[in-house]
Amino acid sequence: MTQVNRSTEQDTTLKAELVEAFLETQSFRYDPDKGFTLASGQISPFYVDCRMLMAHPGPRRLVAQAAWERLREVDFDCLGGLEIGAISIATTISDYAFAANPQRAWRTFVVRKQAKDHGLGKLIEGGVRPGDRAVVVDDVLTSGGSLLKAVAAARKAGLEVGHALVIVDRKEQDGRARVEAEGLRLLSLLTIDDFHAKVGPAGAR
């Protein structure tokens, strides 16, 4: 079996395990009748709760492993995103990468929703410095608003942001197109399509 085939097979396995983890932890809900109200005010039949998922150590490690596989060939120095959801994502990926082979010492940062009104008044906290190559992470991509807010803040602080990574791309509201329009390569561990085999029109589980 070639390296490409092994990599593809592993990616497929990780996706299946991650989808199962969402379902087992009730971090993914499907209600085609009532739906769920999103931050934008729109109604969607799907609800994705990555904070619930990241509260569990097993699923958290799956996220880290899947992210490592997607990022291992990307040259960058640090990763982070908007508080608070991106904190656990960046930290678990960084920890996994530091223990992996080959080892990667990816530092982490967090973008505050607003700068502190005391101390140094920083908008970005963490181990970063101007000129660092950064990956911005987020839990769910819908419109891309929160991710792009973090990217703008990181770039304003002097970080070079060329990649973004999300756990789930909902494939709604032109989120991917909006992110890519800002010169970013978007990586997603899952898309809403990966749930369709498990959750059908009748709302499995």
PASEBA-1860 file (N, C-alpha, C; in nm, 3 decimals):
! residues 205
1> MTQVNRST> 0.084/-0.119/0.000/0.000/0.000/0.000/0.088/0.125/0.000 ~ 0.059/0.219/-0.085/0.140/0.340/-0.094/0.113/0.432/0.024 ~ 0.205/0.530/0.042/0.189/0.627/0.151/0.061/0.707/0.133 ~ 0.029/0.743/0.007/-0.092/0.820/-0.020/-0.216/0.740/0.021 ~ -0.220/0.611/-0.015/-0.334/0.528/0.019/-0.348/0.511/0.169 ~ -0.232/0.492/0.239/-0.237/0.480/0.384/-0.290/0.606/0.448 ~ -0.245/0.721/0.396/-0.289/0.848/0.450/-0.438/0.868/0.429 ~ -0.487/0.832/0.310/-0.630/0.846/0.279/-0.713/0.755/0.368
9> EQDTTLKA> -0.665/0.632/0.388/-0.737/0.535/0.472/-0.742/0.584/0.616 ~ -0.631/0.637/0.666/-0.627/0.688/0.802/-0.721/0.807/0.818 ~ -0.723/0.896/0.719/-0.810/1.013/0.723/-0.956/0.970/0.728 ~ -0.992/0.869/0.649/-1.129/0.819/0.649/-1.166/0.760/0.783 ~ -1.073/0.686/0.842/-1.097/0.624/0.973/-1.115/0.730/1.081 ~ -1.029/0.830/1.081/-1.038/0.937/1.180/-1.170/1.014/1.166 ~ -1.212/1.039/1.043/-1.339/1.108/1.022/-1.455/1.028/1.079 ~ -1.455/0.897/1.052/-1.563/0.812/1.102/-1.565/0.810/1.255
17> ELVEAFLE> -1.448/0.802/1.316/-1.439/0.801/1.462/-1.483/0.934/1.521 ~ -1.450/1.042/1.453/-1.486/1.175/1.502/-1.637/1.198/1.492 ~ -1.697/1.154/1.381/-1.843/1.163/1.367/-1.910/1.084/1.479 ~ -1.861/0.963/1.505/-1.918/0.879/1.611/-1.904/0.947/1.747 ~ -1.792/1.014/1.769/-1.770/1.085/1.896/-1.870/1.199/1.913 ~ -1.900/1.270/1.805/-2.002/1.375/1.810/-2.137/1.318/1.852 ~ -2.172/1.204/1.795/-2.302/1.144/1.824/-2.308/1.089/1.966 ~ -2.202/1.022/2.009/-2.200/0.962/2.141/-2.206/1.065/2.253
25> TQSFRYDP> -2.144/1.181/2.229/-2.143/1.287/2.331/-2.259/1.384/2.314 ~ -2.348/1.354/2.221/-2.463/1.440/2.189/-2.420/1.582/2.153 ~ -2.306/1.588/2.085/-2.253/1.717/2.040/-2.303/1.753/1.901 ~ -2.379/1.663/1.841/-2.443/1.688/1.712/-2.590/1.653/1.724 ~ -2.676/1.748/1.688/-2.820/1.726/1.694/-2.882/1.755/1.558 ~ -2.987/1.681/1.527/-3.057/1.699/1.400/-3.207/1.703/1.428 ~ -3.270/1.814/1.396/-3.414/1.829/1.415/-3.471/1.902/1.293 ~ -3.513/1.826/1.191/-3.561/1.888/1.067/-3.695/1.960/1.083
33> DKGFTLAS> -3.765/1.933/1.193/-3.896/1.995/1.213/-3.885/2.132/1.280 ~ -3.824/2.138/1.398/-3.812/2.264/1.471/-3.685/2.340/1.434 ~ -3.578/2.266/1.411/-3.451/2.330/1.378/-3.389/2.400/1.499 ~ -3.278/2.469/1.474/-3.204/2.538/1.578/-3.170/2.679/1.530 ~ -3.179/2.776/1.619/-3.147/2.914/1.584/-2.997/2.937/1.596 ~ -2.934/2.983/1.488/-2.791/3.009/1.486/-2.763/3.150/1.536 ~ -2.635/3.180/1.555/-2.595/3.313/1.602/-2.641/3.421/1.505 ~ -2.653/3.387/1.378/-2.696/3.483/1.276/-2.846/3.509/1.281
41> GQISPFYV> -2.918/3.425/1.357/-3.063/3.436/1.361/-3.132/3.341/1.266 ~ -3.058/3.280/1.176/-3.116/3.185/1.082/-3.143/3.052/1.151 ~ -3.235/2.975/1.093/-3.272/2.845/1.146/-3.205/2.735/1.064 ~ -3.147/2.638/1.132/-3.083/2.525/1.065/-3.131/2.396/1.129 ~ -3.144/2.288/1.050/-3.185/2.160/1.109/-3.073/2.094/1.191 ~ -2.951/2.147/1.179/-2.836/2.088/1.247/-2.786/2.178/1.360 ~ -2.742/2.116/1.467/-2.676/2.189/1.575/-2.546/2.117/1.607 ~ -2.435/2.189/1.599/-2.302/2.133/1.624/-2.244/2.202/1.747
49> DCRMLMAH> -2.216/2.124/1.851/-2.168/2.179/1.978/-2.027/2.126/2.006 ~ -1.928/2.196/1.953/-1.790/2.152/1.971/-1.740/2.172/2.113 ~ -1.799/2.265/2.186/-1.757/2.282/2.326/-1.793/2.159/2.408 ~ -1.909/2.101/2.381/-1.946/1.975/2.446/-1.849/1.865/2.406 ~ -1.818/1.856/2.277/-1.725/1.754/2.229/-1.590/1.768/2.297 ~ -1.537/1.890/2.305/-1.404/1.913/2.360/-1.399/1.898/2.512 ~ -1.514/1.877/2.575/-1.516/1.853/2.719/-1.479/1.709/2.753 ~ -1.471/1.623/2.650/-1.441/1.481/2.670/-1.299/1.449/2.622
57> PGPRRLVA> -1.217/1.383/2.705/-1.077/1.360/2.668/-1.057/1.274/2.543 ~ -1.138/1.171/2.525/-1.121/1.086/2.407/-1.147/1.161/2.277 ~ -1.264/1.224/2.264/-1.292/1.304/2.145/-1.192/1.418/2.127 ~ -1.149/1.477/2.238/-1.051/1.585/2.229/-0.923/1.535/2.163 ~ -0.880/1.416/2.199/-0.759/1.359/2.138/-0.781/1.327/1.991 ~ -0.901/1.283/1.955/-0.932/1.258/1.814/-0.920/1.387/1.733 ~ -0.971/1.496/1.788/-0.959/1.626/1.721/-0.812/1.661/1.702 ~ -0.733/1.643/1.806/-0.591/1.676/1.798/-0.520/1.592/1.693
65> QAAWERLR> -0.550/1.462/1.691/-0.485/1.373/1.594/-0.524/1.408/1.451 ~ -0.653/1.432/1.430/-0.700/1.467/1.295/-0.639/1.600/1.250 ~ -0.632/1.696/1.342/-0.572/1.825/1.308/-0.424/1.811/1.278 ~ -0.356/1.730/1.355/-0.213/1.705/1.332/-0.190/1.648/1.192 ~ -0.273/1.556/1.151/-0.259/1.498/1.018/-0.277/1.603/0.909 ~ -0.367/1.700/0.932/-0.391/1.803/0.832/-0.283/1.912/0.832 ~ -0.221/1.933/0.948/-0.128/2.046/0.962/0.019/2.008/0.959 ~ 0.049/1.881/0.963/0.189/1.840/0.981/0.281/1.886/0.869
73> EVDFDCLG> 0.228/1.908/0.750/0.311/1.953/0.638/0.305/2.105/0.619 ~ 0.232/2.174/0.706/0.222/2.321/0.697/0.331/2.384/0.782 ~ 0.403/2.479/0.727/0.508/2.549/0.802/0.447/2.667/0.877 ~ 0.442/2.656/1.008/0.392/2.767/1.089/0.449/2.758/1.230 ~ 0.433/2.866/1.304/0.493/2.877/1.437/0.393/2.867/1.551 ~ 0.271/2.911/1.529/0.174/2.918/1.638/0.033/2.903/1.585 ~ -0.059/2.872/1.675/-0.198/2.860/1.636/-0.287/2.907/1.749 ~ -0.402/2.963/1.712/-0.495/3.015/1.811/-0.616/3.073/1.743
81> GLEIGAIS> -0.703/3.133/1.824/-0.824/3.190/1.768/-0.901/3.266/1.873 ~ -1.026/3.297/1.841/-1.108/3.382/1.924/-1.151/3.309/2.052 ~ -1.148/3.382/2.166/-1.196/3.321/2.291/-1.347/3.295/2.281 ~ -1.399/3.192/2.351/-1.323/3.101/2.431/-1.308/2.965/2.362 ~ -1.389/2.946/2.259/-1.394/2.815/2.195/-1.262/2.767/2.137 ~ -1.182/2.860/2.084/-1.058/2.819/2.018/-0.947/2.781/2.117 ~ -0.964/2.817/2.244/-0.857/2.793/2.341/-0.828/2.643/2.356 ~ -0.933/2.565/2.382/-0.912/2.420/2.401/-0.866/2.354/2.272
89> IATTISDY> -0.913/2.402/2.158/-0.873/2.344/2.030/-0.724/2.364/2.006 ~ -0.678/2.488/2.019/-0.537/2.518/1.996/-0.448/2.444/2.096 ~ -0.489/2.441/2.222/-0.407/2.378/2.326/-0.392/2.229/2.303 ~ -0.503/2.161/2.272/-0.495/2.016/2.255/-0.415/1.978/2.130 ~ -0.424/2.059/2.023/-0.343/2.033/1.903/-0.195/2.055/1.934 ~ -0.164/2.162/2.005/-0.026/2.193/2.040/0.035/2.082/2.126 ~ -0.041/2.035/2.226/0.009/1.928/2.313/0.034/1.800/2.235 ~ -0.060/1.765/2.147/-0.045/1.644/2.066/0.078/1.654/1.976
97> AFAANPQR> 0.095/1.770/1.913/0.207/1.790/1.820/0.342/1.782/1.892 ~ 0.347/1.828/2.015/0.472/1.827/2.091/0.513/1.686/2.129 ~ 0.416/1.596/2.140/0.445/1.456/2.174/0.455/1.367/2.051 ~ 0.428/1.422/1.933/0.427/1.344/1.810/0.568/1.326/1.754 ~ 0.577/1.244/1.652/0.703/1.222/1.582/0.680/1.238/1.433 ~ 0.739/1.342/1.370/0.834/1.437/1.428/0.765/1.540/1.519 ~ 0.839/1.582/1.618/0.786/1.677/1.715/0.770/1.816/1.655 ~ 0.661/1.883/1.693/0.640/2.022/1.652/0.611/2.104/1.777
105> AWRTFVVR> 0.683/2.214/1.797/0.664/2.300/1.913/0.580/2.421/1.873 ~ 0.454/2.393/1.841/0.363/2.500/1.800/0.313/2.574/1.924 ~ 0.343/2.702/1.932/0.295/2.785/2.043/0.148/2.821/2.021 ~ 0.082/2.865/2.126/-0.060/2.898/2.115/-0.087/3.042/2.156 ~ -0.199/3.093/2.109/-0.242/3.226/2.147/-0.395/3.231/2.148 ~ -0.448/3.335/2.210/-0.593/3.356/2.211/-0.621/3.501/2.175 ~ -0.723/3.521/2.094/-0.766/3.656/2.058/-0.885/3.693/2.145 ~ -0.871/3.798/2.224/-0.981/3.844/2.307/-1.089/3.908/2.219
113> KQAKDHGL> -1.212/3.903/2.268/-1.321/3.968/2.195/-1.310/4.119/2.205 ~ -1.246/4.165/2.313/-1.211/4.306/2.324/-1.087/4.317/2.412 ~ -1.004/4.417/2.386/-0.880/4.434/2.459/-0.907/4.460/2.607 ~ -0.816/4.415/2.693/-0.829/4.441/2.836/-0.822/4.591/2.864 ~ -0.893/4.634/2.968/-0.886/4.774/3.006/-0.788/4.797/3.122 ~ -0.702/4.697/3.146/-0.600/4.708/3.249/-0.474/4.635/3.205 ~ -0.368/4.644/3.283/-0.243/4.577/3.246/-0.187/4.633/3.117 ~ -0.151/4.544/3.026/-0.094/4.584/2.897/-0.201/4.610/2.792
121> GKLIEGGV> -0.324/4.585/2.825/-0.433/4.613/2.732/-0.425/4.534/2.603 ~ -0.379/4.409/2.613/-0.358/4.328/2.492/-0.490/4.274/2.436 ~ -0.494/4.266/2.304/-0.604/4.199/2.237/-0.569/4.052/2.214 ~ -0.439/4.025/2.196/-0.391/3.889/2.175/-0.301/3.849/2.291 ~ -0.330/3.733/2.351/-0.249/3.681/2.461/-0.185/3.551/2.417 ~ -0.062/3.529/2.460/0.003/3.402/2.429/0.144/3.420/2.378 ~ 0.203/3.308/2.333/0.342/3.308/2.291/0.358/3.344/2.144 ~ 0.336/3.470/2.112/0.349/3.514/1.972/0.433/3.640/1.964
129> RPGDRAVV> 0.488/3.661/1.847/0.563/3.783/1.819/0.543/3.819/1.673 ~ 0.556/3.947/1.639/0.538/3.989/1.499/0.626/3.909/1.404 ~ 0.569/3.869/1.292/0.642/3.790/1.194/0.617/3.642/1.205 ~ 0.557/3.596/1.316/0.524/3.455/1.330/0.424/3.413/1.223 ~ 0.440/3.291/1.175/0.343/3.231/1.083/0.237/3.161/1.168 ~ 0.112/3.201/1.150/0.006/3.152/1.238/-0.104/3.081/1.163 ~ -0.164/2.982/1.229/-0.286/2.917/1.183/-0.397/2.958/1.280 ~ -0.506/3.009/1.226/-0.620/3.046/1.310/-0.717/2.928/1.312
137> VDDVLTSG> -0.761/2.890/1.433/-0.851/2.776/1.447/-0.986/2.823/1.502 ~ -1.090/2.747/1.470/-1.224/2.775/1.519/-1.298/2.643/1.527 ~ -1.408/2.642/1.600/-1.481/2.516/1.615/-1.570/2.485/1.495 ~ -1.661/2.577/1.464/-1.757/2.554/1.356/-1.754/2.671/1.258 ~ -1.756/2.639/1.130/-1.762/2.742/1.027/-1.904/2.751/0.972 ~ -1.965/2.867/0.988/-2.095/2.892/0.926/-2.077/3.009/0.829 ~ -2.085/3.130/0.880/-2.060/3.247/0.795/-1.912/3.283/0.790 ~ -1.836/3.234/0.888/-1.694/3.267/0.895/-1.664/3.394/0.972
145> GSLLKAVA> -1.766/3.455/1.031/-1.747/3.583/1.098/-1.648/3.581/1.212 ~ -1.662/3.484/1.305/-1.572/3.480/1.420/-1.430/3.445/1.379 ~ -1.417/3.355/1.282/-1.284/3.317/1.235/-1.213/3.436/1.171 ~ -1.285/3.509/1.088/-1.225/3.623/1.019/-1.193/3.737/1.115 ~ -1.270/3.749/1.221/-1.239/3.850/1.324/-1.105/3.817/1.389 ~ -1.082/3.690/1.417/-0.956/3.648/1.477/-0.840/3.667/1.379 ~ -0.863/3.636/1.252/-0.759/3.654/1.150/-0.720/3.801/1.140 ~ -0.820/3.889/1.137/-0.792/4.032/1.126/-0.709/4.082/1.244
153> AARKAGLE> -0.744/4.037/1.365/-0.671/4.078/1.484/-0.528/4.025/1.482 ~ -0.512/3.899/1.439/-0.379/3.840/1.433/-0.291/3.913/1.332 ~ -0.348/3.943/1.218/-0.270/4.014/1.116/-0.236/4.156/1.162 ~ -0.327/4.220/1.233/-0.299/4.354/1.283/-0.185/4.352/1.384 ~ -0.172/4.239/1.455/-0.065/4.225/1.553/0.068/4.184/1.488 ~ 0.069/4.170/1.356/0.193/4.138/1.286/0.214/3.993/1.254 ~ 0.113/3.908/1.279/0.126/3.767/1.246/0.093/3.743/1.099 ~ 0.160/3.646/1.040/0.136/3.609/0.901/0.040/3.490/0.900
161> VGHALVIV> -0.084/3.515/0.861/-0.187/3.411/0.865/-0.222/3.367/0.724 ~ -0.189/3.243/0.693/-0.218/3.192/0.560/-0.311/3.072/0.561 ~ -0.333/3.015/0.681/-0.418/2.896/0.694/-0.517/2.914/0.808 ~ -0.632/2.849/0.792/-0.732/2.841/0.899/-0.780/2.697/0.907 ~ -0.813/2.654/1.027/-0.861/2.517/1.048/-0.985/2.520/1.136 ~ -1.089/2.446/1.095/-1.211/2.433/1.175/-1.240/2.285/1.196 ~ -1.312/2.255/1.303/-1.352/2.116/1.326/-1.462/2.076/1.228 ~ -1.564/2.160/1.216/-1.676/2.128/1.126/-1.709/2.247/1.037
169> DRKEQDGR> -1.714/2.222/0.908/-1.762/2.319/0.810/-1.908/2.287/0.782 ~ -1.999/2.376/0.824/-2.141/2.352/0.806/-2.185/2.366/0.659 ~ -2.099/2.425/0.576/-2.129/2.445/0.434/-2.255/2.528/0.415 ~ -2.264/2.635/0.497/-2.377/2.727/0.489/-2.325/2.870/0.481 ~ -2.410/2.960/0.434/-2.386/3.104/0.434/-2.253/3.143/0.368 ~ -2.208/3.065/0.272/-2.086/3.096/0.196/-1.964/3.115/0.286 ~ -1.962/3.043/0.397/-1.851/3.058/0.490/-1.716/3.031/0.429 ~ -1.703/2.919/0.359/-1.573/2.885/0.298/-1.530/2.990/0.197
177> ARVEAEGL> -1.621/3.036/0.115/-1.587/3.136/0.014/-1.541/3.267/0.079 ~ -1.606/3.305/0.188/-1.567/3.428/0.257/-1.428/3.416/0.317 ~ -1.398/3.300/0.372/-1.265/3.279/0.431/-1.157/3.277/0.323 ~ -1.182/3.205/0.216/-1.083/3.195/0.109/-1.063/3.327/0.038 ~ -1.165/3.413/0.040/-1.153/3.545/-0.022/-1.053/3.633/0.051 ~ -1.021/3.597/0.175/-0.922/3.671/0.253/-0.782/3.613/0.238 ~ -0.763/3.530/0.137/-0.630/3.476/0.110/-0.590/3.363/0.202 ~ -0.687/3.292/0.256/-0.660/3.183/0.350/-0.688/3.048/0.284
185> RLLSLLTI> -0.607/2.951/0.320/-0.638/2.812/0.283/-0.715/2.752/0.400 ~ -0.838/2.709/0.376/-0.923/2.657/0.482/-0.913/2.504/0.488 ~ -0.887/2.454/0.607/-0.884/2.310/0.633/-0.996/2.278/0.730 ~ -1.073/2.174/0.702/-1.178/2.132/0.795/-1.161/1.983/0.825 ~ -1.181/1.947/0.951/-1.171/1.806/0.989/-1.293/1.729/0.943 ~ -1.409/1.794/0.944/-1.534/1.736/0.898/-1.616/1.842/0.826 ~ -1.706/1.797/0.741/-1.810/1.886/0.688/-1.944/1.825/0.726 ~ -2.049/1.900/0.707/-2.182/1.850/0.743/-2.214/1.722/0.665
193> DDFHAKVG> -2.154/1.706/0.548/-2.178/1.587/0.466/-2.132/1.459/0.535 ~ -2.028/1.470/0.622/-1.976/1.352/0.690/-2.075/1.294/0.791 ~ -2.176/1.372/0.829/-2.276/1.324/0.924/-2.396/1.258/0.854 ~ -2.408/1.278/0.724/-2.528/1.233/0.655/-2.547/1.081/0.658 ~ -2.437/1.007/0.655/-2.450/0.860/0.658/-2.504/0.809/0.790 ~ -2.479/0.886/0.897/-2.524/0.846/1.029/-2.658/0.907/1.067 ~ -2.682/1.026/1.018/-2.805/1.098/1.054/-2.883/1.126/0.926 ~ -2.988/1.050/0.904/-3.064/1.064/0.781/-3.184/1.154/0.797
201> PAGAR> -3.271/1.156/0.700/-3.389/1.242/0.703/-3.478/1.222/0.824 ~ -3.475/1.099/0.879/-3.560/1.072/0.995/-3.494/1.114/1.126 ~ -3.366/1.156/1.118/-3.297/1.198/1.241/-3.252/1.080/1.323 ~ -3.157/1.002/1.272/-3.107/0.885/1.343/-3.056/0.923/1.480 ~ -3.076/0.836/1.576/-3.035/0.854/1.715/-3.115/0.963/1.779
END
